[in-house]
Amino acid sequence: MDPDLDNTRAARTIPPGGEYEHPAPDLDDTIVGTGAPTLPQPPRALVQPPPASHDPAGVVPAYSFRIGYDASPVNLDTVVFIGRKPAPPRIATSERLRLVTVESPNSDVSRTHLEIRQRGSSVIVTDLNSVNGSTVVIPGNPPRRMRQGESLVVTPGTFIDIGDGNLIEILATRLRYDGSE
C-alpha cells in the first residue's frame, strides 16, 4: 500500500521510443490528522473582557445624552438607535435596545441614523450608513464628518449633528457601582 494517503497518482506513460517514463515525485504537502480539527486559541488577554473601570472599587461613569438644549437626559443604560423612524437591526441580539424618534421635516435624518452605546467607561457612536451623514464635535477638536458605518469613541461634551436641527449632546450624569471588586 502506498504510504501517501493522497489518492492522486502520477500518470505513467510509455513514449514512442518504448522507454518507461518515471513519475514525478509527489510534492503534495497535505497533512492527514487523526483527530478532530482544532483551531488556534487566541491569547488569553483577548478572551477575557476588559475591566469596566481601572478603579478598584468598580465605579464607572454612567453616561446619558440629550437631543436639543432643553430636552431631558436619556440614560445610556442600553443601546440606543436614533432616527426619523428607527427600527431594530435585522439580526436579533440579546442586547436591550431603545429606539428614539426625532423630527425630520426635510428627511435629512435617515430612518435609523445613529447608534449610541456605553461600553464600560466609553461611549461609542456609530453612523448606521445614513444617507446625509453625521458631524461630530468632540471638545477641543474641529468638527468631523463621520463616514457611513464609522464608529467613534466620544467624551462628555461631544455634540453630534444628524441633520434637520437635531443636535445630540453626550453627558456624564453620575458614577455607578458596576459590581466588580
N, C-alpha and C positions, 0 to 999 in steps of 0.2 A: 504494500500500500504506500502511496506517495505521502511523505510526511507533511507536505504542503496541503493544507485543507482547502485551498482555493480550487474551485472546480474548473478554472480556466486553464487550458492546455495549449502549448505552442503547436502549431501545425507542423507536421513532418512531411516534407515533400521530397520527391526524387527528381532532380533536374534532368534535362535531356541527356546529359553525359552519363547518367546512371549512378552517380555517387550520392550517398546519403547526406542530407544537409542536417547539421546538428541544430537542435532548437536553441533559441536564445535563452539565456538564464532568466529565471523568474525573478523579476525585480519588484514584485508586489510587496508592499510594506504593511499589509493588513495584519493586525494582531488579533488573534482569536482569544477571547476571555472565557473563563469557565463559570463566572457568576453573573449576577445582575449588574448592569452598568451603574457606575457611581459618578456623581457629579462632583467637581471640586467644591469644597466648602469655602464660603467667604471668610475672611479674617474675623476673629471673634469680635473685634471692635465694631464691625459693621452689623453684626447680628443683634447686639444689644441696642435698645433705643437710647438716644441721647438723653441725658438728665434734663428735666424740665427747668431746673434752676441750678446755678452754681452755689446758691445759698444753702448751707447745710440744714437750715430749718425748713426747707422746702417751700419757701414763699416765692410766688411768681406774680408778675403783674397781670391784672385782668383788664383787658382792653375792651373798648367799645368804639362805636362810630356814630356819626350823625350826618344826615343829609340836609344841608342848609344850616344857617347860623342859629335859628330859633327852634330847631327840632330837638326832640328828646333823644338822649343817647340810647343806642341799641347795643346790648352786650354781645360780645363775640364768644358766647358760650357754645356756639355751634357754627357750622359752615353757613355762610350767607351768600345767596345769589341775588344780584340786583339787576333789574331791567324793567322795560315797559310792560312786559308780560312774562315774567321769569318762569321757567319750568325746570324741574329736576333733571339731572343727567339721565341719558338713555340707559346707561348701565347702572343698575341699582347697587348701592353700597349700604353698609350698616351705619354710616355716619348720619347723625341728625342733620337736618337741613332747614334753613329758614329762607323763604322767598320774600323779597322786598320789592314792591312795585313802585316805580317813580313815574311822574308825569312826563310825557314827551310829545307835545303837540306837533312838533316838526318831524317826529320819528328819527331824531338824531341818536336816540338811545336804542340799542338793539334789544330784541325781546329778552334774551338772557345775556347781559352785557359784561358783568364783572363778578368775580368771586372774591370774598374776603374771608380769611380764616386765621385763627390763632393756633400756632403750633408751638407748644412750650412757652417760651418767653418772646417769641417772634410773631409778627403779624405779616401775612403774605397776601398780596393782592395779585389776581390773575385776570388778564383780559381774556374773555371767553370767545375769542375770534369775532369781536364786534366789528361791524362794518365801518363805523366812524371813529373808532379807537378811543383811548383813554389817555389823558395827560396827567402825570403825577408830579407834584411838587413836594419833595422831601426837604425839611428845614435845612437851610444852608446850601442848597443845591439849585441849579437852574431847572426850569420845567423840563420834563422828559416825556416824550410821546412813546407810549408802550406799543410794541409790535403785537400783532394778533397772536394770542396764545401765550404771550410772555408773562412771567411771574416776577414779582419784585418783593423783597423784604423791605418793609417801611417802618417808620418810627412814629410815635405820637407827634401830632402837629402836622402830619402829612395831609395834603389835600389831593383828591383825585377828581378831575373834571371828566364826567362821562357824557356831557352834552346837554343841550336844552336847559341850561341853568342848574343842572344837578351837580352840586359840589359836595363831595363826601370828605369828612374830616375824621382822621383816626385820633382817638382819645385814650389816655391812660386814666382809668377811673379809680382803681384801688389795687391793693395787694391781696392775694388769696393764698391760703394754705393748700398745697397740692397733695398732701398726704404722704410725701416721701420723708425720709429721715436723713 
